[in-house]
Amino acid sequence: MLKITPQGAYYKNGAFLPAQDGPAAGLPAPEEAKRGTMAYAILKAHNTGDSMDSLAIKFDAMASHDITYVGIIQTARASGMQEFPVPYVLTNCHNSLCAVGGTINEDDHVFGLSAAKKYGGEFVPAHQSVIHSYMRERYAAPGKMILGSDSHTRYGAYGTMAIGEGGPELARQLLSKTYNVAYPKVIAIYLTGAPIPGVGPQDVALELIRSTFKDGVVKNAVMEFFGPGVASLSMDYRSGIDVMTTETTCLSSVWPADDTLKDHLAALGRGSEFKPQAPADGAYYDGVIEVELDKIRPMIALPFHPSNAYTIREFKENMKDLLHQVDEDTVHQLKLKNKPASLLDKIVNGQFHVDQGVIAGCSGGTYQNIVRTAQILDGHAIGADEFWLSVYPTSQPVNLELTRKGYIASLMAAGASIRSCFCGPCFGAGDVPANGGFSIRHSTRNFPNREGSKPSDGQVSYVALMDARSIAATAVNGGVLTGADELPARPVDPAVEPFSYDNTPYKARVYFGVGKADPSQELVFGPNIADWPEQVALPDNLLLTVCSAIYDPVTTTDELIPSGETSSYRSNPIKLSEFALSRKDPQYVPRAKEVLAVEKLRRTDPDASEVKAALMGHDGRDTGLGSLVMALKPGDGSAREQAASCQRVLGGVANLAAEYATKRYRSNVVNWGMLPFIAEGVKDWNIQPGDRLYIPGVRAAVDSGAEEISATLLQNGAEKAVTLKLPGMTREERDIVLAGCLINYYAK
């Protein structure tokens, strides 16, 4: 099914050759042969620096949605931006439920439109398109690079290398700066065969994720898809696999540009943007993953991570054990004092009953997925029992074609609810199940609370990820979990899906203002939109208080700052910070605020008695106070910058980790002026909230480029000498930390 070779290999004459056999075959050294990859060609074309080892990338276009664009524009504006220097698309597909938070969400949309007019951007109103569908339809093409403030910014199926990052990286592009990254590893994803009927793109994606996530096989690498199996996949199918590569923790992805893509771009009215793209014969890869598409079977990713995946057959054969484990994980992950009802109760007569199905977003709501759902459900009513199904087309042009072809009518007749083009179910806004409910979703994530429940209020529900085809099969059986391969009639997925694209809805509603900046336009601020609070430069010495210590194997950005209804406050840094770690460690905010209050007093009166007591004998004139969050492996999941910026707003000065789950989270920590400390043995330090960390000479050490800094850990009245590491920080990153945040650095 999947064969992983972590060693380097050449791709020659349709086969892979181990690196050590390259010289005998007359192949050049790996450093030369890596230039034959698609990734190298694209990165070289966008690199503005002198070296391909340390890249300085400028992107062709950028995209943000309404959770992120206000903060990005406010950051860039405070740093001196006058207009958008690259095409910048602002979509409104996250904060689209205007009843949540009163006028807050629509106030953000009004601000976004005013910013597009003032700075020259493209504004896509609410319910028109999911961000990634819009960028696929309008911007992605072979050889391009696109940056998005959403972690699922992946357009590799279109031959585009796209990267999802936190807002500060987009602000840097708006300031005509570069995206700086070491040249990444490139891993070959070699596809053979063709999927059997009933197996969809989510099934392939989940198999890839479960096989790579735990061991970090492709972490911060580029996944380069190619091989004879690609020709058997439609564009929607390729995109459905590609968008989920984020969950492997890779940096980006890219696919060949072939006749299927050529025809698709022509259908979109952008045929002139096509150019062939494929690996060169003899290209060198840092690793190889071979995928036999015909061996993939319908999958289910159980709570609470896409990598917690099994074939549906495996799940059914081990149902009681696996559900018992989810019960245990629920208590641990959500820190529940009382156990909720067991999922084992959903087994009736040997069958597992689910409560809800959702097909939505950039991964699920595509044309082909919804067509397959309609075909499987055709003539089958969902029924009047507990199970219900919601379908969210990914864009209005897709919705228009589905309507014209009769698929929407067919789904409605079967009892499915047709919703607008909205990302909500992917992050906990819209279609929240009942307490104890189990939802199967073709969406991107099933982290805790991604379904929208509030465990702190006694609410617990669950999300499992599945492909639209198996969700439809489950709907046919009234909510009894069913893999699509179990159905007698299973529609096939041809590589070319008949599709007539009509972008009339965009022409009717989208503001196309790229290159039309109008400085005379005024930004429109709603009452919730606020500027970033002032941040101060790094002091000479630091005395940090641990305000949260998390010992989970991985900490997601959802746990650092929740998604769902809190998204309405993303335009107000101070209000949003109240939610930081609220579901993981509710005492974090009051602890951090207490430290920040004394630090603010220190800045005006370093000799105050409170300050002296907090500083434990150190001089308040050159020693600052701050808070610290310790987590073993923080930052998996979303690109949202607020996971870091909320800590900074609350006086956070550093993160301490054994490692960082993703580059994008570490980048967010640095761009908001915090130190991304690493300590390999931190798990054994037994750090707890209230412990202190004294770091003398920290400013001088950071300024000098030191990769190791000596510190003293103060625990229970005892002192322990420890070493903190700062590996791989660029000169600019150090300067941003010294200045206190990127706004201070760029606005100087």
N, C-alpha and C positions, 0 to 999 in steps of 0.2 A: 504493500500500500504506500508507505513512505520509507525511503531509505536516506538516512542522514550521514553524510561524509564530512566531518568537521575539518579535514585537511584540505590544503590547496590542490587545485586540479586545473588542467587545461581542457578546453572544449575543442576537439579536433575531429573533423570528418564525421560529425554526428555522434561522437562518443566522448567520454571523459577519460583523461590520461592523468595519473598521479603526478604531482609536481616533480618528484624525483626522476621520473622517466622522461621529462621534457627535453633535457639536453640530448639524449640519445635519439630523440625523434626530430632533432634539428630545430627545436622551438627556442625562442629567446628567453631570457630571464623573466621571472614573474613581474618585475617592475616595468619591463617593457611590454609584456604580453597583456597586462591588465588594461592597457589602452584600447584593447579590442572590445571591451564591454560597452554596452549602451550607456551605462551609468557614467563611465569615464568621459565619453564624448559630450554628454550633456553638461556634466560638471565643468569640464574644460571651457565650454562655450560661455558659461556664466561666471567663471572665476575671474575676478578683477585683480587678484594678487599676482605676485611673481612666482609663487610656488604652488604645485599641485598637492604638496603635503599638507599645507595649511591654507585652506580655501577661504576666499573672501567673496561670497556670492551676492549677486544682485538678481532679483527675480523679475520675471516678465509681467506678473500680475499678483494681486493679493485679494484675499476675501476674509470677511468677518461677519458674524451674525450679531443679533441684538443683545446677547449677553455680554459681548466683548467690545463692540466697536466704540461705545461711548468712552470707556476707559482708555482705549488706544488713542483715540483722537485727542482726548484731554491730555494724555501723556505727551504726545507729539507736539501739541499746541503749546504746552508749558515749556517744552524744550526748544521752541523756536520755529516750528513748521509753518510755512506760508501757503503751500498747496500740496496736493498729492502728486508726487513725482512719477508714480507708476499707476496703471489702471487699478483702482481699488473698488471692490464690490462690497456693498453693505446689504446683507440680506436680513430678513425679519422672520425667522423660522423657529425661534426658540421662545422668546417672550411674546408669544402671539395670543395668549389667553388674557385679554385685557381686564377681566374681572379680578385677576390675581394682583393684589397690591394697589388696587384703586386705579388711578390714572398713570401710575408709574411706567408701565410698559409702553403705552401709547405715547407718553411724554418722550421716552427714548427714541421712538420711531420718528417723531417730529424733529427731534434733535438730529437724527441721522440724515433725514432729507435736507435739513438746513446745512449740514456739514458737506453733503454731496454737492450742493449748489455752490457753497463758498469755496471749497477746496478742489472741486472737479472730480467727482466720483460717480459711481453707478449705484442707484438705490432701488432695491427690489422690495416692494411693500409686502406686508404680512399676507400669508396664505397663498403666495404666488409660487414659491419654490423652496425646497430644502437647499441649503447653501451648496452642498456638493453636487447636487443634480444641476443646479444653475451653472456652476463652473464647468462641469463636464459638457453641458450643452453649448455654452457660449465661449469658453476660453481654452479648455484643454486641447492640446494637439501635440504631435510628435516633436521632441526636442526642446519643449518648453520646461520652465520651472515656475511653480506657483507656491506661494506661502500663504497659509491660512491660520487664523487664530482659533482653530478647532482641531483636536487631535486626529480626527478622521479625514484630514485633508490628504486624500490619496486619489490621484488621477493617472496612475501608472498604466491602466488599461488603454489609455489614449496616447501612450508614449511620452507622457509628461512625468517628470519627477516633481512630486508635490510633497511639501513638508508641513506638518502641523506643529505650531509653536505657541508659546505664551505671548500675550500682547506686547511686551517690551520689544520682542524681535521684529514685530510689524512696525512699531513706532520707530525703530532704528531705520527700517527701509523708508519710512515716510520722511526721515531726516537725511535721506540719501547716503546712509551708512551701509555697511555690508553685514551679511550673515556669516559669521566666522566659525569654521568647524574643521577639525582634522579630516583628511581624506578618509572616508569610511571603508570598511570592508564591504565587498560585494559578494553576495551569496547567490549562486545559481539555483533557481527553482525550476526544475526540468520536468515538464508535463508530458505524459504519454497517454495513449488511449483516449477514450471518450466516456463521459458520465453515463451510467445506465439510467433509463427512465425512472423518474421519481427522486433522483438525487439532484439537489440544487447547489448553487454557489455557497450558501451558508454551510452546507455539509462539508464541502472541500475546505472552506476557511477554518471551521472548527477543528478539523483533523490536523491542519497545519498548526493551529494555535496550541492544541494540546501536546503536540509533538515537539514544540520549540520553546514555549514560554518558560517552563520551569528551569531549564538549564541555560537560558539566555543564548540560545544557538544563533539567533540573528539580532541580538541586542545592538542598537545603534548602527546597524548595517543597512545596506540597500539590498532589497530582495529583487533579483532580476529574473523575471519569468520568461521562459521560452521553451521550445521543444515541439514535437509534432502534435501534442495534445492541444496546443493553443488553437489550432485551426478548427477544432470541434466545438469551440465555445463562442457564443454570441457576445456582443459588446456588453449587454446587461449582465451576463453570466460572469464575464471577466471582471467587471466593475464590482460585482457582488463579492467575489473573492478578494479583490484588491483592497477594497475599503476596510476590510477586516484585518489587514496586515498590521494595522496599528496595535492590535492586541498581542502581537508577538514581541512588541517593544522595538521593532526595527525603525530606522530613521526615515526611509522612504522606499519606494518600489517603482519598477518600470517594466513594461511589456514591449514586445515587438510591434511595429507598425506594418500591418499586412493588408490584404485586400478587404477583409472584413471591416477594419477600421476605415479604410479608404471609402468604402461604400457608405459607412455610417456617417462620416464627416460630410459627405456629399448630401446625404439626407438632411443633415442639420443646416445645410446651406453654407458650409465652410470647407468645401472640397479643396480649395486652393491652399489650405493649410496642411494638407497631407504631404508627408515625405517618408520614404521607406526607412525603416530602422530595424536593425537586427544585430546580434553579436557577430563579430568577425571570426572567421575560422582561426583557431589558435588562441582565442581569448582566455585569459587566466582568471580564475575565481578563487576566493578565499575559503570556500566551502561549497558543497553541493547537496541539495535536497531533491531527490527524485520522487515524483508523485505519479502513481498509476491511477489515473482518473477512474478507470473502470472498476477499481477495487474499493472505491469510496462507497460508504453506505450512509443512509440517513442518520443524523447525529442529534444529540441533545446536550447542551451545556447546562449543568445544574447550578443552582446558586452556590457560591456568589462570585463566580469569575468565568469568563469565556473559556479558560483553559481547563475548567472542571468538566471536561467533555467525555462522552461515551457514545458509542453507536446506540441507537434506540433498542436494538436487539440486546446489547450488553446491559442496558438499563433494565429492560424487562426481565432478564435472566437473574439479575442481582438487585431487584427493586427494593426489597426490604432493607438490605444492608446499606445501599446507597442513600435511601431516604432517611434511615436512622442517622447516617453521617451528616446529612443536611440539617437534621434536627439539632445535632450536637454543635455544628458550625453556627447555626442561628443563635444559640445562646451565647457562644463565645464571641462571634463577630459583632453582635448587637449589644453585648454586655447586659443581657436580660437577667433580672433577679428571679423572675418566674418563667417557667418553661411554657411556651405557647402550645396549642394543640398540635399533636404530632402529624406530620405528613403521611404517616402510615395509615391514618384514618381515611385517606383518599383512595386507598386500595379497596375496591369492592368486587367481590367474586373474582379475585385475581387480576383485576384490571385497574390501572391508574387513571383517575378522573381529574381533569383540569377544569378550571373555571373560566378561563378567558384566553382568547387568541388575538394577537395584534401583529399586523404586517405594516411596517412603517419605515420612513426615513431613508437615508442614503443607501442603506444596505437592503432593506426589504421592499420599499415602495416603488421599485422600478417597474417598467412596462411589462417585461417578460414574467416577473414574479406574480404580478397581479393577473395577467392572462392565465397563467398556470392555475392559480387559485380559483379563478372563475370556471376554468375547464373541469377541474376536479369536483367542484361543488355543483356543477350544472345539473339541475333537476333534484338536488338534495337540499332540503330545508335544514337549517341549523337546529331548529326545534325551540320549544318554549321552556326548556329546563334551565339549569344554572349557567351552562356554557354560552358565551357570547363572543362575537368576532368583530373587530374593527379593522378597516383598511384605509391607509393613508397614502394616496398617490404622491409620488415624490415631486412632481411639478405640475403646473397648470397645462402646459403642452402635452405632457403624458396623460393627464386626466382627460384632456380634450380628445385625444386619440382613443383612449379606453372607452369613452362615452360614445364616440362615433361608431366604434366597432361593436357596441352592445355589451361589452364586458361589465361595465358599471351596472347596467340594468340587470344583468344576470346575477351579480353579487347581491344587489338589493333584493331581488326576488328570493334569494336563498336565505335572507335574514341578516346579512352582514351590514354593519353601519359604515357608510362611506364618509370619511372625514376630509378636512382640508390638508393642504401641503404644509405639514407642521412636524417638527422634530420631537414634540413633547413626550411621547411614550419612551423615547430613548433615554430621557434624563429625569423622569419622575413628574412630568406635568401633563396630565391628560390620561384618561383610561386607568385610573388608579383602582386596583382590585379591592374587593372587600377584605376585611380582616380575616387572615387565614387563607386568603385566595392564592391560587397558583396560576400564573400567567405564562403562556408560551408565546414567544415573540421572535419575529424576524426583524431584529434591530441589532444595535451594536454591542450593548453591554448588559450585564445582569449583576452589577455590583450591589451591595446592600443599599436599600432605599431607592434604587433606580426605578422602582415601580411606583414610588411616591408615598409609601407608608411612613408613619412616624412612630418608631418603636418607643420613643420616650413618652408617648401618649398611650402606650399599650397597644399600638397597631403593628401588626406584623403580616406581611404578605411576601410573595416570592415571584421571581422571574427566572425562567429557563429559556435559553436561546435555541431556536429550531429554524429550519428552512420553511419558506412559505408553502412549499408543496406538502410537507408533513403537517403543518398547521392546518392546511385545507383537508388533509386526510383525517385528522383528528376531528375537525368540524363535521365531516361527513358522518362520523361515528358518534356524534352527539357529545363530544368532549372526552371520549376515551382515547388516551394517548395512542397514536397510530403513526407509524412511519409510512411515507408515501410509497415505499417499495412493497408494502403489504396489500396495496389495492390491486384488484385484478386489471383495471384499466389505468395506465399511467402515461400521460402525454410526454412526448420526447422534447428535448430542447435543441432545436436546430441552431447552427452557428449564425444564421441570418434570420432574424425575426421580421416578418412583414410589418413595416412601420412607416407611417406618413407623418412627418414632423411639421407642426404648424405653430409658429411662435407668435401668433396674433395676440394671445393673452399678455405676453411681455410688451409687445408694441403698444398695447392699450394702457398699461399701468406702470412700467418701469421708467425711472428717470435715468436717461442716458447722458451723463454729464462728464464723462472722462475727457480730460483735456480742455474743459470749459470752466476753469476756476473763475469765480467772480468775487473778488475781495470785498465788494460793497455789500454782499449778503451778510446778514447777521445770524449768528447761531441762536437757536431757540432753546432756552434752558427751562425744563420743568423743575418743580421745587425739590425733586429728589436728586437731581444731577449736581454733584459736588466736585470741587477740585481736590487734588491729592493734598493731604496735610503735609506741612513742612517736615523735612527730614534733615538730620544733622550729619556732619562728617564723622568718620570713624575717629574716636579719641585715641590718645596715645596708648592707654591701657584699658582693659575691659574687666568688669566683674559681672558675670552672667548668672542668672538664676534659671534653673531648669523649671519650666512651667508645664511641661508635659513630657512623659516618657512612654513610648509605644514599642512594645516588644513583639508585635505581630510580624510574621515573616516578610510581609509586604504591606505597605500603607498606601492606599489609593488617594488621589487628589479629592475624590468624593468624600473621603473621611476627613481630610484636612479642611475642606470647605464644602458643605453639602450642596447638591444640585436641587432640582425641583423648585419649590416656591421661593426659596432664597434667591433665585436668579433675578427676581424683580428688583433686588437691592444692589445689583452689580454696578450701578452707576453712581453709587454713593459709598466710597471706600470706608468711611467710619461706620455707617450703619451696617454694611455687610460684615465688617470685622466682628460684630457681635455674634455671628454664627460660626466663627472659626472653631473647628474641632468640636462643635456643639453636640454631635452625635457620637463622638469617640471619647471625648474627655470634657464634659460640661464645665469643669472647674478651670479649664485652661484660660478662658477669657478673664475671669476675675483675678486669677494669679498674675497674668500678664499686665493687666491694668494697674495692679498694685505696684509692680516694679516700675511701670512707665510713669506713674504719678511722682515717685521719688526721683526718677531720672529728670523729669521736667523741672522739679524743684532744684536739683543739682545745677542745672544750666544757669539758673538765676541767682542761687544762693548756695554755693558749694560748702559753706560752713554751717548750714542748718543742721540742727541736732538729728533730725530724721535721716539726713543724707550721710552724716558721719557714722551713724549706727549701721546704715545699710552698707557702707563702704568698708566696714570692718578694719578701720585704721588706714585705709588708702586715701590718697589726696584727691578730693573731688574736682580739683582744677585740671587734672590730667587723666583721671580715671572715670570712665563712663559706666553706667548701669544699663543692663538690657536683659531681655529674656531669650531663652533658647528652647527649641524643640528637639528632642532626641527621638529618632525612629530608626529601626534597623535598615529598612530599604524603602524610603519614601518616594512618592511621585509616580506610581503606576497609574495609567489611565489618562484622564483628560489633560489637555494642554492648558487649562485655565490658570492664568497668572495669579488669580486671587488666592490660590492655595498658599502662595508665598507672600503676596502683597498684604494680605490681611494680618499675617504675623508681623510684618514691618510696621503697619499702621498701629499695631498694639505694642510697639517698642521692641520687636524681635530684632536681634542682631546676628544670629547665627542659627544654622541647622547643624546637627551632629548625626552622622549616619555611618553604618558599616559600608554602604554603597548607595548610590542613587539609582532608582529604578529606570529613569529615563533622562536623556540629555535635556529635554525641554523643561523638566522641573528644576534641575540644577541651574539652567539658564535663568529661570524665573527668580530663583533665590539670589543669584548674583546681580541681576538687573535691578532688583529692589534693594540693593545695597547690603545684603546679608552675606555672611561668610559660609561657604559650603564645606564645612569641616567633615573629614573622614577619619575614623579610627577603627581599624580592622577588628580590634578586640573589644569594641564598645559593649557588646552583648554581655561580657563578663564583668563590666564595671558596676553593674547593678545600680545604675543611675535612677533616681526617683525625683519626683517634683519636690522642689525646695533645696536640692543640692546646688552648690555654687561652683563656678568655674572661673578662676582668676587667670587672665592672660596678660602678663606684662609685656610691654613693647610690641603690641599687636600691630599698631600702625606702621612702625618701622619695618617689621617683618613682612607685612603685606607689600609695602612699597619696594622693598628690596628684592621681591620675587621669591622669598623663601617658600619651599614646599613643605617644610615641617616647622611647627611652632610649639615651643614648650609651654605647658600650662600646669596649674595646680587644681586638682579636683578636691573640693571640700565636702565631706560627707559625715554627718553625725559627729561633728567635732574633730574628725581626723582629716589629715591632708595626704594627698597622693599625687606624685609627679606623673603627668601623662603627656603624651605627644599627639598633637593634632596635625593632620595632613591637609594640604591645599594643592593637590597635584593638578597640573594642566591648566592653570589660570593664565590667560593672556594678559599682556600689559594693559589693554583697554579694560578687561574685566576687573583687574586690580584697581585701576583708576576709578571705575564706577563705585566699587566698594569703599574706596577712600573718600570719595565725594559724598557718599551716603545713599545715593540711588542714581539711576540713569538720568532723571530729570535734572538733578543738581549738576551732573557731569556735562550734559550736552547744552544746558542753558547758560553755562558760565561764560 
